[in-house]
């Protein structure tokens, strides 16, 4: 088995990660909408048996919601 070993010093300390995190900024509206749709996906997939909604229908509904919201074109 061949393993990939990165060249150079790629160390990542806590301060560097914290700076990168702060550089991201606040969550924007599109990210909140995408998160809500994703949570809806997951809930429908978990409740698939109880609700009687097939996974394919859940996927199509989620894609429709993403398209209508303008997040996915």
C-alpha positions, 0 to 999 in steps of 0.5 A: 500500500502506498501512502501519500505524505505531504511535503513541507510543514503543513502544521495547523495550530489552534490560533490559525484555525481560530483566525480562519473561523473568524474570517468566515463571517456570519451565516448569510440568509442563503446558508440558513435557508439551505440548512433548513432545507437540509434539516427537512431532508433529514427529517423526512428520510428518518420518518420515511417509514412512518409518513409513507413518503418514499426517499425519491419523493423527498429528494425531488422535493428538496431539489425543488425547494433549493431551486425555488429558493434560488440557492441551486439553479 
